[in-house]
Amino acid sequence: MADKLEFLSDDWFVEAKKLAESAGADAGQAGDLTLNIVVTGGPSGDKEIHMANGEFEQGLVDNAPTKLTVPYEVAKAVFIEGNQQVAMQAFMQGQVKVEGDMSKLMAMQTQQPSAGQADLQAKLKDITA
């Protein structure tokens, strides 16, 4: 793909879904965790997304036990570049807000990515501006 896509744009979601589907079951992560995420301050404004079974989808869901509010650059660093340290720093500085069951978030953070997850993350990084 010659053109990179804005993280969390509609076109990015279309391509990310295609990549996740082609990656198969090995790319799923985070068990049965459902997490609502509000990403603030992005180039196209704030975005409401959720993660279920390791895949991102647009919009928030009612059954999520935890909701994060995260700045755009932090979300991109964590979810595209895999930089968990940025998330911890942002949390300690009060830039990341957590509502609900924080233990679910902590459990997710301790998991190491499988080979399939790492491959999918690399492909997402390749399409993301």
Secondary structure, DSSP 8 states (H G I E B T S, - for coil): --S-B-TTSHHHHHHHHHHHHHH-GGG--STT-EEEEEEEEETTEEEEEEEETTEEEES--TT-SEEEEEEHHHHHHHHTT--HHHHHHHHHTT-SEEEE-HHHHHHHHH----HHHHHHHHHHHHHB-
